[in-house]
Amino acid sequence: MSNHLVQKQSNTDAEHKRFAFIELMLIWEGSLTAKHVSEQFELHEKLSAQIIKQYKTLYPENIEFNAQLNAYECSASMRAQFTGGSLHDYVNMIGSQDSITHLAMPSRNLKPLLVRPILQSIREQRRLKIAYASVNRAQYTERLIQPHNIVFDGLRWHVRAYCEKNHAYRDFVLSRFSHESPSELLDSADQFDLQDELWQSIVKVEIIPDPRLSLDRQGIIALDFDMDETASGFNKVIPVRAALLLYFIKRLGLDVYHNKPQAQQIILSPKSAESLKEYLPD
């Protein structure tokens, strides 16, 4: 790639980041000034003002100028173009602040030297020789796998791969790969994500408030989980890859039954629980 193309790509990436920041500030803080952009990206305020005006020219339906406040505001019809617009995106963009606290989680000790060959294997569609330990077998043993995706379940990183030992697609926890025996790239893979039936299967998970709760408390739970209100009550239907269903169930605490409905809060709807049985362990 020529220096000109590299510079052009760099300029495009910088512009997208700035526009994403503008959108997130408008959505979550409600207003924006050139000073915000200037402090975030260490730019002169005059240039920052030009960036905001450029965004307004491109997406006038998203942003309005409030002369009384001397600031830009989010319009009622705003639709983000450079970000998903989630609170998670906002927190990641602005970084640490006194008003935002992150819950510290145990480190998984994932080193770049461990992850690089896995990413290369996926990118180049090659087989991979690894040294792997599991709960059932604590000693590292050699495995030949054909990975197609790296997955984060909210707590741990996994590799979704075809296991040549088991002749099936399995999940391998990244932190259980040997740090002392680097993974070895081999020849071309012949098993891919399109052949992974559980990966390709999308199931619908329906969650509802615990019916043991009073109706007003069910309404509060419905707000927490952005549920829809129907004639039969509240529900939320979420599409999930069948291969990731167990992680999803655990993340929402649906794998544990609490005697107190206040602790349970949500359950799988009876219909959903029945339809998902074939994808979950007994």
N, C-alpha and C positions, 0 to 999 in steps of 0.2 A: 504494500500500500504506500502510495506517495506521501510526502510530507504535507502536501496540500490537502489530500483526502483525510489524513489523520487530523489535521487542524480543523477541517470542516466538521468531522465527526465529534471532535472535542467541543467545538462551539455549540453543536446541536445538543449534546448531552448536558452542557451547562445551562442552556436555555430551558430544556425540559425540567431540570431540577429547580430552576427559579420559578417557572410557571407552576410546578407542583406545589412549591412552598406558598405561592400566592393563593392557590386554591385552598390549601389546608388552613391557612390563616383566616381566609374569608369564611370558610365553613365552621371552624371550631372557635375562633375568637370573634368573628362577626365583623371585624374591621381590619384595615391594613393601611399602612403609610409607607412612604419611601424609606423611612428610618428602619422599619422592620427588615426590609430587603437588604438594606445597607449593612446592618449589624449581622444578619445571618450569613451573608456571603462576602463581607469585608469589601464592599464597593462604595464608591462615592455616591452621595445621596442623589446627585443630579442624574447619574447613570441609572440608579435604582428607580427613580421616577420615570425614566424613559422605558424601562423594562415593564413597569406596571401599565403604562400607556400602550405599549405594544400588545400586551395581553388583552387590554380592554378593546383595542382595535380588532383583534382576532375573535374575541368572544364577548361582544358587548352585552349579550343576554345574561352573562354571569356576574357582572360587576357594575356597581353604581357609585358615583361620587357624591358624597354628602358634604356640601359646601359649609354647612354649619359646624361640622366636626373637623373639616379639612382632612377627611380620610375616605378611603374607598370601603364600600360595604358589599356584603353578599346579597345578590338579588334573589327574589322569591323563586325564580325559574332556573336557578343555577344548576348546571350539570357538569361535574368535573370531567376534564379531558386528559389530565396528566397524572391522575392518582385515583385510587379507589375511594378516597374521601373518608376512610375509616379513622376512628380515634387512634388505632394502632399506627396508622400511617403518620398521623399528626405527631404522636409522641416520638416515633423514630426520626422524624424530620427535624424537630426542634431540639432533640437531645435532652440532657438532664436539666431540670429546673427545680427550684425549691418547692414548687406546687405539685410536682409529679414524683411519685415514688414507685420504684420497681421492686417486686418481691424477688430477693436473691434465691436462686435455685442451685442445687449441687452441680459443680462443674463436671462435664463428661470427659474432660482431658482429651479432646480430639485435636491431634496435631496435623498441620498441613501435609507433612510427609506421608501420613497415613491415608489422608483423603485424596490426594492428587492422583494416584494410580487408579482409584475407583472412578473418579470423574473422567479420567482419560479413557478408561475401559468403556464407560457408557457412551462417551462422545465418539469413540472410534469403533464401537460395537465389537469389542474383543473379549475373549475369555480371560479370567483372572484367577490366579492361584493365590489363596490366602491361608493364613494361620488363624484359626478361630476357636474360641472357647465358649461354652454354653453353661447354663445352670446344671444341666444333666451331666455334662462332661467338662470338668474344670480345666483339664489339660488342653493346651493348644493342639489342634489336629489340622492336617492339611485338607483344604476343601477347594474344589474347582467350581467356580460360579460364573454366571453370565448376567451381570447386573444391567438393569434398565432404568432405575430411578432411585434417587435418594429421597427419603421421606422423614419429615419432622413431625412427631405425634404430639408435640406440645411439651414434652419432657425429654425425650430421647431421639437420637437420629438413627435411622434404619437404612439398610440397602435392600431394595426389592430385587431379587435375582433368581435365575434358574439355578438350582443346585444339582450338579451332575451326580452326586452321591445318592440323593433321594429321588432323582428324576422328577422333580416337581419345583414349582416356584415357592420360595420361602422368603422370610424376612430375617436379615442378619443385623444385629445391633452393632453399630459402628464402634462403640467403646469396648467391644469384646474382640476386636481384631488385635492381633499381636502388634505391639509397637516396636518389637525387636526383630521381627521377621517381616520385612516389607513385602507388600503384595507384588506379585510378578505378572506382568502383562504377557499374554500368550497369543495364540492365533485368533482368527476371526470367529465371532460368535455365530451360532445357528439357532439361538432361542431369543426371542424379542418380546417386547411388551404386548404386541398384537396377539401373541400366542398365550399370554397370561390371562386365562379366562376370568379369574377373580378380579384382576386389575381392570379388565375391560367391562366387567359387569357393574352397573350402577344400581344400587338399591335405594329405596326411599325409606328413610327413618322418620317415623311420626312420633313426636313427643307431646305429652299433655301434662297439665298440672296433676299432682297426686289427687285423685278423686276423694280422698279422705279429708282433704282440706275444705273449709267453708268456701262458698262461692266468691265472697269478697277476697279471700286470701288466694284463691285460684286466679283471680283477676290480677293481683299483684305479681304472681309468678309469671303470668302470661306477658306482662309488661317487661319483666326481666329478660325473657327469652324471645321477645318480639313475635309472639304468637298471634295467629289470626283468630277472630271470634266467629264461630259458626253456630248453626241452629242447635247443634249437639254439645257445644262448649268451646273451649279453647284448644288450639293445636298448632304445631309447627312441623312442616314436612321438609326434611333436609336430604338432598341427594348425596350419597357417599359411595365411594368405590368399595365393593365387597371385600377387597383385599385389606382395606383399612378400617373395616367396620368395628373390629374388636377394640382398636385403639380409640375410636370415636366413642364407643360405648363406655369405656373406662374413663375417658377424659370427662364425660358428663356425669360420671358416678352412677350410671345406670346398671352397672354390674353388681351393685350392692343394694340390698333391700334394708331399709331402716324401719324400725318399729314406729318411730315418730314421724308423722307426715311432714312436720316442719323441717326435719332433717332430710327427708327424701325429696321433697319439692316437685320433682318431675319424674315421670315414668314413661316407658314405651307404651303406646296405645296397645290394647290387647290384639288388635288386628295386625299391627306392625310387629309385635313380639312374635306372633305366630309365623308371619311371613319371613322373618329373619332367622329363624331357628336353624335352617340348613347352613348358614354361614358362621354360626357361633359354636364354640365348644360346648359339650354337654355339661 
